[in-house]
Amino acid sequence: MRNVTLILDDGSRFHGKSFGYEKSIAGEVVFNTAMVGYPESLTDPSYAGQLMVLTYPLVGNYGVPPFTMEPNGLSTFMESNKIHAEAIIVSNYSQEYNHWNAVESLGNWLKREEVPGITGIDTRELTKVLRERGVMMGRIVFDDELQEGDEERIIADLANLDYEGTNYVDIVSCKEVIRYNEGAEKKVVLLDCGVKTNIIRCLLKRGVEVIRVPWNYDFNHLEFDGLFISNGPGDPDIAELAVVNIRKAMQNPSLPICGICMGNQLLAKAGGASIYKLKYGHRSHNQPVRMVNTSRCFITSQNHGYAVDNDTLGADWEPLFVNMNDGSNEGIRHKANPWFSAQFHPEASSGPTDTEFLFDEFVKLI
């Protein structure tokens, strides 16, 4: 294991050892407080461009499941067809693993997919820094490659990196129209901004045909009965072409529309609302949300760094869910039309499944 250093754009340095692929990489450093689910998180397209810090101290002990594909082209145990996170940062990596479904170690998987991994870092302290100062750009460097003055140059370069200015949605979205369960009575257009595989699974389980289209594709000429807007990475303000096409679809007030995560933000933008960046985001399996105007509360899985500004919602819209920790928006709905969304992940994977009923509510509207 080679010695490595994580350098943040504020000059903070955290020292550890490499257990993944050996390359220097930069990205937005974010933390996730979930206790399990690193295979699902690493393959979640919403982590594109980010260095993922796991606060749970022991990682790798249950290995990695096989990367098998179902007949419909979907991965069986992962959330996409590859790792999307730029790197993973942990406190204690377990080289030994034991699980009924494991076929290889986390370290071997990272090396095969050319993704760095760091262990031996005090991830709790790193998380404190990110909570106090907000998410920052960071770079992983190998100590034996550093020359005098390199660290100062790296810090200066990090200040010029622009996470918000990169269109990660375009990077992770599908490039052509893909159909699943063709011939079903009900047809749903899935606007792919970086969709997790389990969202597709949840829709297919409810017997609909899924027409998966690229994020910038004008789907309005297709024949379909409902529109589903997926999760995705990066700044939602950069996905303006998606918003334009969603607005076209909204010209039909009876068309059911549902969004998840970035889908919540894009639906809100299409309705005229604004988005803002959270200080350090919500990335965990234990975010409590409450359905507005009720006492119903749910424990949810989340992965996002932006939120809808409730104060900018139009008169025809209202919040549907609220985060019980910080009061931020967790979903919206239209007061008259069948349009609603959730900022959290009702398909969970991995995480709690308390809110999967939202898929039922959407399909009932079709």
FENTA-V182567 format. One record per residue. N is the residue number from 1. BURIAL is # if it has 9 or more other ideal C-beta (glycine too) atoms within 8 Angstrom, else .. D_CENTER is the distance of its C-alpha to the mean C-alpha in whole Angstrom. Layout:
[[N;BURIAL;D_CENTER] [N;BURIAL;D_CENTER]]
This chain:
[[1;.;30] [2;#;30] [3;#;30] [4;#;27] [5;#;26] [6;#;22] [7;#;24] [8;#;22] [9;#;23] [10;.;25] [11;.;27] [12;.;26] [13;#;26] [14;#;25] [15;#;27] [16;#;26] [17;#;26] [18;#;25] [19;#;24] [20;#;22] [21;#;22] [22;.;25] [23;.;24] [24;.;23] [25;#;20] [26;#;18] [27;#;15] [28;#;13] [29;#;14] [30;#;12] [31;#;12] [32;#;11] [33;#;14] [34;#;14] [35;.;17] [36;.;16] [37;#;13] [38;#;13] [39;#;13] [40;#;10] [41;#;8] [42;#;10] [43;#;9] [44;#;6] [45;#;6] [46;#;3] [47;#;5] [48;#;8] [49;#;11] [50;#;10] [51;#;13] [52;#;11] [53;#;14] [54;#;15] [55;#;17] [56;#;19] [57;.;22] [58;.;22] [59;#;20] [60;#;21] [61;#;23] [62;.;22] [63;#;22] [64;#;20] [65;#;20] [66;.;22] [67;.;20] [68;.;22] [69;.;21] [70;.;22] [71;.;25] [72;.;23] [73;.;21] [74;#;18] [75;#;17] [76;#;18] [77;#;17] [78;#;13] [79;#;10] [80;#;11] [81;.;15] [82;.;14] [83;#;12] [84;#;10] [85;#;10] [86;#;13] [87;#;15] [88;#;15] [89;#;17] [90;#;19] [91;#;22] [92;#;24] [93;#;23] [94;#;25] [95;.;27] [96;.;28] [97;#;26] [98;.;27] [99;.;25] [100;.;27] [101;.;24] [102;#;24] [103;.;25] [104;.;24] [105;#;23] [106;#;20] [107;#;22] [108;#;23] [109;#;20] [110;#;19] [111;#;22] [112;.;22] [113;#;19] [114;.;20] [115;#;18] [116;#;19] [117;#;19] [118;#;21] [119;#;23] [120;.;25] [121;#;24] [122;.;24] [123;#;20] [124;.;22] [125;.;24] [126;#;21] [127;#;19] [128;.;22] [129;#;22] [130;#;18] [131;.;19] [132;.;22] [133;.;22] [134;.;18] [135;#;15] [136;#;17] [137;#;18] [138;#;19] [139;#;21] [140;#;22] [141;#;25] [142;#;28] [143;#;31] [144;.;34] [145;.;32] [146;#;33] [147;.;36] [148;.;37] [149;.;36] [150;#;32] [151;#;30] [152;.;32] [153;.;31] [154;#;27] [155;#;27] [156;.;28] [157;#;26] [158;#;23] [159;.;24] [160;.;24] [161;#;21] [162;.;19] [163;#;15] [164;#;15] [165;.;17] [166;#;16] [167;.;14] [168;#;11] [169;#;11] [170;.;14] [171;#;14] [172;#;11] [173;#;13] [174;#;16] [175;.;19] [176;.;21] [177;#;22] [178;.;21] [179;#;23] [180;#;22] [181;#;25] [182;.;27] [183;.;30] [184;#;29] [185;.;30] [186;#;27] [187;#;25] [188;#;21] [189;#;20] [190;#;16] [191;#;15] [192;#;12] [193;#;10] [194;#;8] [195;#;8] [196;#;8] [197;#;12] [198;#;12] [199;#;12] [200;#;15] [201;#;17] [202;#;17] [203;#;18] [204;#;21] [205;.;22] [206;#;23] [207;#;25] [208;#;24] [209;#;24] [210;#;20] [211;#;21] [212;#;18] [213;#;18] [214;#;17] [215;#;15] [216;#;19] [217;#;21] [218;.;23] [219;#;23] [220;.;26] [221;.;29] [222;.;27] [223;.;29] [224;#;26] [225;.;26] [226;#;23] [227;#;20] [228;#;16] [229;#;13] [230;#;10] [231;#;6] [232;#;6] [233;#;6] [234;#;9] [235;#;12] [236;#;12] [237;.;16] [238;#;16] [239;#;15] [240;.;19] [241;.;20] [242;#;17] [243;#;19] [244;.;22] [245;#;22] [246;#;20] [247;#;23] [248;#;26] [249;#;24] [250;#;25] [251;.;29] [252;.;29] [253;.;29] [254;.;29] [255;#;26] [256;#;23] [257;#;20] [258;#;17] [259;#;13] [260;#;10] [261;#;8] [262;#;8] [263;#;11] [264;#;13] [265;#;13] [266;#;14] [267;#;17] [268;#;18] [269;#;19] [270;#;20] [271;#;22] [272;.;23] [273;#;21] [274;.;20] [275;#;16] [276;.;16] [277;#;14] [278;#;14] [279;.;16] [280;#;14] [281;#;11] [282;#;10] [283;#;9] [284;#;11] [285;#;13] [286;.;15] [287;#;15] [288;#;18] [289;#;18] [290;#;21] [291;#;22] [292;#;24] [293;.;28] [294;.;28] [295;.;28] [296;.;25] [297;#;22] [298;#;19] [299;#;17] [300;#;14] [301;#;10] [302;#;8] [303;#;5] [304;#;6] [305;#;9] [306;#;11] [307;#;13] [308;#;16] [309;#;19] [310;.;21] [311;.;25] [312;.;24] [313;#;24] [314;.;27] [315;.;29] [316;.;28] [317;#;25] [318;.;24] [319;#;21] [320;#;20] [321;#;19] [322;#;19] [323;#;17] [324;.;20] [325;.;20] [326;.;20] [327;.;20] [328;#;17] [329;#;17] [330;#;15] [331;#;16] [332;#;19] [333;#;21] [334;#;24] [335;.;28] [336;.;30] [337;.;27] [338;#;25] [339;#;22] [340;#;19] [341;#;15] [342;#;13] [343;#;11] [344;#;10] [345;#;9] [346;#;13] [347;#;12] [348;#;11] [349;#;11] [350;#;12] [351;#;13] [352;#;16] [353;.;17] [354;.;19] [355;#;17] [356;#;17] [357;.;20] [358;#;18] [359;#;18] [360;#;22] [361;#;23] [362;#;21] [363;#;23] [364;.;26] [365;.;26] [366;#;27]]
